[in-house]
């Protein structure tokens, strides 16, 4: 095993098949934005639950079994809140992770639920001991502390096929990415401190599941719950389903 200081950022990044699992989900952004540009949303093309494109489902598509398994899991359980944990930086990123202007490496690309996503990211970042520390030094080049340790993913560096964008566009789930340590490979002796840094953030983040509109959509005659009822909020071009 290499020591944490000797391992490069790419260490452990790719699977045995050479697939980067971070960016292996179906790119649903491009189809949505093309449909928006052609005024097809939401009447002819949905603004949520966007179907997976056919090319992605072919047997010879470059999709890792791990990615397929996660997608099947997400389709089976209607998650509404999620975070994925990374290392190598101290910042919380939120969708979209892909720039709308396809040739730009960085561009602020907010979702229709930008206020909620910034709130979720900020809740995590402000409770994280390492991020909120008064003597926090920058990890590498970017000074995320002056941004409150949160950033729109596409405004940092664009990636197509991220899990966050896929979760938002294919399911009801709002997902953020937490870069929780400057050191991508902390030593075992440092793990208790890493847990302390993140424990309160994780608990507070999970509690945010109670924010917003909650309830059951019922048939007024039978009182039975209505599955897959579409709920639209004025001014937010992204519906959710029961």
C-alpha positions in Angstrom: 0.0 0.0 0.0 1.3 3.5 -0.8 1.3 6.1 1.9 -1.4 8.7 1.7 1.1 11.4 0.7 2.4 9.3 -2.2 -0.9 8.3 -3.8 -1.9 10.5 -6.8 -5.4 11.8 -7.3 -6.2 9.1 -9.8 -5.4 6.3 -7.4 -8.5 4.1 -7.0 -10.4 6.2 -9.5 -11.1 3.7 -12.2 -12.5 0.2 -12.1 -10.7 -2.9 -13.4 -12.5 -2.3 -16.7 -11.1 1.2 -16.9 -14.4 3.0 -16.1 -14.6 6.1 -13.9 -17.7 5.4 -11.8 -18.0 9.1 -11.0 -19.0 10.0 -14.5 -20.6 6.7 -15.7 -24.3 7.6 -15.4 -26.5 8.4 -18.4 -26.2 12.1 -19.5 -29.8 13.2 -19.3 -28.9 16.9 -19.2 -28.2 17.2 -22.9 -31.6 15.7 -23.9 -33.4 18.0 -21.5 -31.7 21.1 -22.6 -32.2 20.3 -26.3 -35.9 19.8 -25.6 -36.0 23.1 -23.6 -34.4 25.0 -26.4 -37.1 23.6 -28.8 -39.9 24.5 -26.4 -40.9 20.8 -25.9 -40.8 20.9 -22.0 -42.9 19.8 -20.3 -45.7 19.0 -22.8 -43.8 16.7 -25.1 -40.6 16.1 -23.1 -40.7 15.7 -19.3 -38.9 18.0 -16.9 -38.3 15.1 -14.4 -38.2 11.3 -14.5 -36.3 11.7 -17.8 -36.0 8.3 -19.4 -32.6 6.7 -19.9 -31.5 6.9 -23.5 -31.6 3.8 -25.6 -27.8 3.8 -26.4 -27.1 3.6 -22.7 -29.0 0.3 -22.3 -27.3 -1.6 -25.1 -25.2 -4.6 -24.2 -22.0 -3.0 -25.6 -22.5 0.4 -23.8 -19.6 1.3 -21.6 -21.5 1.0 -18.4 -20.0 -0.6 -15.3 -22.0 -3.3 -13.5 -21.7 -1.2 -10.4 -23.4 1.7 -12.1 -26.2 -0.5 -13.4 -26.7 -1.9 -9.9 -26.9 1.6 -8.4 -29.4 2.7 -11.0 -31.6 -0.4 -10.4 -31.4 0.4 -6.7 -32.5 4.0 -7.2 -35.4 2.9 -9.4 -36.6 0.4 -6.7 -36.5 2.8 -3.8 -37.9 6.4 -4.1 -35.0 8.2 -2.3 -35.5 11.9 -1.9 -32.2 13.0 -0.3 -28.7 11.8 -0.9 -25.0 12.7 -0.5 -22.0 11.0 -2.0 -18.7 11.4 -0.2 -15.3 12.1 -1.9 -11.9 13.2 -0.8 -9.1 15.5 -2.0 -10.8 18.9 -1.3 -12.9 20.7 1.3 -16.1 21.8 -0.4 -19.7 20.7 -1.0 -20.9 20.8 -4.6 -24.5 20.7 -5.9 -26.1 20.2 -9.3 -25.9 20.7 -12.1 -22.4 19.2 -12.5 -22.5 19.7 -16.3 -22.2 23.1 -18.0 -25.1 24.0 -20.2 -22.8 25.6 -22.7 -21.1 22.4 -23.8 -17.7 23.8 -24.7 -17.2 25.7 -21.4 -15.1 24.0 -18.7 -16.7 26.1 -16.0 -20.1 27.8 -16.0 -22.7 28.5 -13.3 -25.5 26.0 -14.2 -28.2 26.0 -11.6 -31.1 23.6 -11.4 -34.7 24.9 -11.1 -34.4 23.9 -7.4 -31.2 26.0 -6.9 -32.4 27.5 -3.6 -33.0 24.1 -2.1 -29.6 22.7 -3.3 -27.7 25.7 -2.0 -29.4 25.3 1.3 -28.6 21.6 1.5 -24.9 22.2 0.6 -24.7 25.1 3.1 -26.2 23.1 5.9 -23.5 20.5 5.5 -20.6 22.9 5.0 -21.4 25.2 8.0 -21.6 22.2 10.4 -18.5 20.6 9.1 -15.7 21.2 11.6 -12.9 21.3 9.0 -14.7 23.6 6.6 -16.0 25.9 9.3 -12.7 26.2 11.1 -11.4 29.7 11.6 -7.9 28.8 10.7 -8.9 26.7 7.7 -6.3 26.8 4.9 -7.1 26.1 1.3 -6.3 22.6 0.2 -4.9 23.3 -3.3 -5.6 26.3 -5.6 -9.2 27.1 -5.0 -10.2 29.2 -2.0 -13.5 27.7 -1.3 -13.7 29.3 2.2 -14.6 32.6 0.7 -17.5 31.0 -1.1 -18.8 29.5 2.2 -17.3 26.1 1.1 -20.1 25.4 -1.4 -20.1 25.6 -5.2 -22.3 24.7 -8.1 -20.6 21.6 -9.6 -20.5 22.9 -13.2 -19.0 26.2 -11.9 -16.0 24.3 -10.5 -15.4 21.8 -13.4 -17.9 20.3 -15.8 -18.6 16.6 -15.9 -21.2 14.7 -18.0 -22.9 11.7 -16.5 -22.6 12.5 -12.8 -24.6 10.7 -10.2 -26.0 14.0 -8.8 -27.4 15.2 -12.2 -28.8 11.7 -12.9 -30.4 11.4 -9.5 -32.1 14.8 -10.0 -33.3 14.2 -13.6 -34.2 10.5 -13.4 -35.6 10.2 -9.9 -37.1 12.4 -7.1 -33.7 12.4 -5.3 -31.8 15.6 -4.5 -28.1 14.7 -4.2 -25.0 16.6 -3.3 -21.3 15.8 -3.4 -19.2 16.3 -0.2 -15.4 16.6 -0.6 -14.6 16.0 3.0 -10.8 16.2 3.3 -7.9 17.8 1.7 -6.1 14.4 1.9 -7.6 11.9 -0.4 -6.1 9.0 1.6 -6.0 9.8 5.3 -4.1 7.5 7.6 -6.2 5.2 9.9 -5.1 7.3 12.9 -6.7 10.3 11.4 -10.1 8.7 10.8 -11.6 9.4 14.3 -11.0 13.1 13.6 -12.5 12.9 10.2 -15.6 11.3 11.8 -15.8 14.2 14.3 -15.5 16.7 11.5 -18.5 15.2 9.6 -20.7 13.6 12.3 -22.9 16.6 13.0 -23.0 17.5 9.3 -24.3 14.1 8.3 -27.0 14.2 11.0 -28.1 17.7 10.1 -28.2 16.9 6.4 -30.4 13.8 7.0 -32.8 16.0 9.1 -33.3 18.2 6.0 -35.5 15.5 4.6 -38.3 17.0 6.7 -38.1 20.4 4.9 -40.5 21.4 2.2 -44.0 20.1 1.3 -45.0 16.8 2.8 -48.1 14.7 2.7 -50.1 12.1 0.9 -52.1 12.6 -2.3 -55.4 10.7 -2.0 -58.4 10.0 -4.2 -61.2 12.2 -2.7 -63.8 9.4 -3.2 -61.9 6.3 -2.0 -59.3 7.9 0.3 -56.8 5.6 -1.4 -53.3 7.0 -1.9 -52.4 7.9 -5.5 -49.0 6.6 -6.7 -47.0 8.6 -9.2 -49.2 11.7 -8.9 -47.2 14.5 -10.4 -46.8 17.6 -8.2 -45.9 20.9 -9.9 -44.9 24.1 -8.1 -45.4 27.4 -9.9 -42.1 28.9 -11.0 -40.1 25.6 -10.6 -39.6 23.8 -13.9 -39.0 20.4 -12.2 -41.9 18.4 -11.0 -41.8 15.5 -8.5 -43.9 12.4 -8.1 -45.5 10.8 -5.1 
